[in-house]
């Protein structure tokens, strides 16, 4: 059968074979239920028994970022306190003469 002569998908879905027993409505509801069930049981989608949302992940990343920045600031402050202040360069050169 030539491609032009074949019915389209839309035409086939309206055929009595698919519509006589409410297949379309049943299939849609059953598919949705199975997808939800699979998502609930998938260990890759769970973290400690709960699903993490994108917002939760973003919040965690923001908190980690702030925490790292605070640690860097504290470390920098400690290093500044530990460093010995040297006299200006010109004074050291004059002392060597």
VOBA-1610 file (N, C-alpha, C; in pm, whole numbers, padded with zeros to 5 digits, always signed):
BEGIN
Unk+00085-00118+00000Unk+00000+00000+00000Unk+00089+00124+00000Unk+00057+00218-00085Unk+00133+00342-00096Unk+00109+00431+00026Unk+00208+00509+00061Unk+00200+00595+00180Unk+00083+00693+00173Unk+00055+00743+00053Unk-00055+00839+00038Unk-00191+00774+00063Unk-00200+00646+00040Unk-00327+00574+00055Unk-00351+00527+00199Unk-00244+00521+00279Unk-00258+00472+00416Unk-00325+00577+00504Unk-00405+00536+00602Unk-00467+00633+00693Unk-00363+00693+00788Unk-00391+00811+00835Unk-00300+00878+00929Unk-00321+00820+01069Unk-00233+00852+01160Unk-00247+00805+01299Unk-00376+00857+01361Unk-00409+00982+01335Unk-00532+01040+01389Unk-00654+00964+01339Unk-00653+00931+01212Unk-00766+00857+01155Unk-00775+00717+01217Unk-00662+00653+01238Unk-00662+00519+01297Unk-00712+00522+01442Unk-00673+00623+01517Unk-00715+00632+01657Unk-00866+00655+01670Unk-00928+00709+01566Unk-01073+00728+01567Unk-01148+00606+01514Unk-01074+00506+01471Unk-01136+00384+01417Unk-01208+00310+01529Unk-01311+00236+01491Unk-01393+00162+01585Unk-01310+00063+01669Unk-01204+00011+01614Unk-01119-00083+01686Unk-01065-00022+01816Unk-01037+00108+01815Unk-00982+00175+01932Unk-01090+00242+02018Unk-01205+00270+01961Unk-01305+00348+02033Unk-01422+00266+02088Unk-01442+00143+02044Unk-01564+00070+02080Unk-01574+00036+02228Unk-01463+00021+02300Unk-01472-00017+02441Unk-01408+00086+02534Unk-01388+00209+02486Unk-01328+00314+02570Unk-01180+00294+02593Unk-01115+00226+02500Unk-00974+00195+02514Unk-00889+00320+02539Unk-00913+00424+02465Unk-00832+00546+02476Unk-00835+00604+02616Unk-00952+00614+02675Unk-00965+00670+02810Unk-00903+00576+02914Unk-00929+00448+02901Unk-00874+00350+02995Unk-00722+00347+02987Unk-00670+00344+02865Unk-00526+00336+02846Unk-00456+00457+02906Unk-00510+00576+02883Unk-00451+00698+02935Unk-00444+00697+03087Unk-00555+00660+03151Unk-00559+00656+03298Unk-00464+00549+03352Unk-00462+00432+03288Unk-00375+00324+03335Unk-00228+00361+03318Unk-00194+00421+03207Unk-00056+00462+03182Unk-00011+00565+03287Unk-00096+00662+03315Unk-00063+00763+03415Unk-00041+00699+03552Unk-00125+00607+03592Unk-00112+00539+03721Unk+00017+00459+03728Unk+00052+00390+03621Unk+00175+00311+03620Unk+00299+00399+03627Unk+00296+00510+03560Unk+00411+00602+03564Unk+00428+00657+03705Unk+00320+00697+03769Unk+00328+00747+03906Unk+00380+00639+04001Unk+00335+00516+03984Unk+00378+00405+04068Unk+00528+00380+04049Unk+00573+00380+03925Unk+00714+00358+03898Unk+00800+00469+03957Unk+00756+00592+03945Unk+00830+00704+04003Unk+00840+00693+04154Unk+00733+00649+04218Unk+00731+00635+04363Unk+00825+00524+04409Unk+00842+00420+04329Unk+00923+00305+04368Unk+01067+00312+04318Unk+01100+00406+04236Unk+01233+00415+04177Unk+01332+00472+04278Unk+01433+00395+04320Unk+01527+00445+04421Unk+01615+00559+04368Unk+01627+00570+04238Unk+01708+00679+04183Unk+01639+00814+04197Unk+01508+00813+04217Unk+01433+00937+04230Unk+01409+00974+04375Unk+01457+00889+04468Unk+01433+00915+04609Unk+01564+00946+04679Unk+01555+01027+04784Unk+01668+01057+04870Unk+01618+01045+05012Unk+01664+00947+05083Unk+01620+00920+05221Unk+01469+00904+05229Unk+01412+00837+05132Unk+01269+00809+05136Unk+01181+00921+05083Unk+01237+01034+05047Unk+01156+01143+04993Unk+01217+01187+04861Unk+01133+01236+04775Unk+01181+01287+04647Unk+01226+01431+04665Unk+01342+01461+04611Unk+01391+01598+04615Unk+01338+01673+04494Unk+01288+01790+04518Unk+01239+01872+04408Unk+01353+01959+04358Unk+01334+02017+04243Unk+01435+02106+04187Unk+01461+02224+04282Unk+01354+02276+04345Unk+01370+02387+04438Unk+01456+02346+04556Unk+01435+02225+04608Unk+01514+02176+04721Unk+01661+02166+04682Unk+01688+02114+04563Unk+01826+02103+04517Unk+01889+02241+04504Unk+01815+02337+04448Unk+01866+02472+04432Unk+01896+02535+04568Unk+01807+02514+04666Unk+01830+02567+04800Unk+01955+02507+04861Unk+01973+02375+04847Unk+02091+02309+04902Unk+02218+02362+04836Unk+02216+02380+04705Unk+02333+02432+04635Unk+02366+02574+04680Unk+02263+02655+04702Unk+02284+02792+04747Unk+02346+02792+04887Unk+02293+02708+04977Unk+02348+02700+05113Unk+02493+02656+05111Unk+02526+02556+05027Unk+02664+02509+05016Unk+02753+02620+04964Unk+02705+02694+04866Unk+02783+02803+04808Unk+02812+02911+04912Unk+02711+02948+04990Unk+02729+03049+05094Unk+02825+02998+05199Unk+02812+02872+05237Unk+02899+02812+05336Unk+03045+02814+05290Unk+03069+02780+05164Unk+03206+02782+05111Unk+03263+02923+05109Unk+03181+03020+05074Unk+03227+03160+05073Unk+03264+03206+05213Unk+03182+03168+05312Unk+03211+03205+05450Unk+03340+03141+05498Unk+03362+03014+05463Unk+03486+02946+05501Unk+03607+03014+05440Unk+03596+03053+05314Unk+03707+03121+05247Unk+03739+03254+05315Unk+03634+03329+05352Unk+03655+03457+05419Unk+03724+03437+05553Unk+03680+03337+05630Unk+03741+03309+05760Unk+03888+03269+05744Unk+03915+03186+05645Unk+04052+03142+05621Unk+04140+03261+05583Unk+04088+03348+05499Unk+04163+03466+05456Unk+04193+03556+05576Unk+04093+03573+05663Unk+04113+03656+05783Unk+04219+03595+05874Unk+04217+03463+05891Unk+04319+03395+05974Unk+04457+03414+05914Unk+04468+03401+05784Unk+04597+03416+05718Unk+04650+03558+05733Unk+04561+03655+05727Unk+04604+03793+05743Unk+04653+03819+05884Unk+04587+03759+05983Unk+04630+03775+06122Unk+04766+03709+06145Unk+04791+03597+06077Unk+04914+03523+06096Unk+05032+03585+06023Unk+05006+03660+05921Unk+05115+03715+05840Unk+05188+03824+05917Unk+05317+03830+05900Unk+05401+03931+05965Unk+05399+04053+05876Unk+05374+04168+05937Unk+05372+04288+05854Unk+05516+04332+05830Unk+05550+04347+05705Unk+05685+04387+05666Unk+05689+04538+05648Unk+05804+04596+05674Unk+05816+04741+05652Unk+05810+04771+05503Unk+05778+04895+05469Unk+05775+04932+05327Unk+05908+04902+05261Unk+05905+04875+05134Unk+06022+04831+05058Unk+06137+04934+05064Unk+06108+05058+05056Unk+06211+05162+05057Unk+06291+05162+05186Unk+06229+05138+05297Unk+06298+05139+05427Unk+06396+05022+05433Unk+06359+04907+05388Unk+06447+04790+05392Unk+06569+04815+05304Unk+06553+04874+05188Unk+06664+04900+05098Unk+06762+04999+05161Unk+06711+05100+05229Unk+06798+05201+05292Unk+06880+05139+05405Unk+06825+05038+05472Unk+06897+04976+05585Unk+07015+04892+05535Unk+07011+04846+05414Unk+07117+04762+05362Unk+07237+04844+05314Unk+07225+04970+05301Unk+07334+05053+05249Unk+07447+05067+05346
//
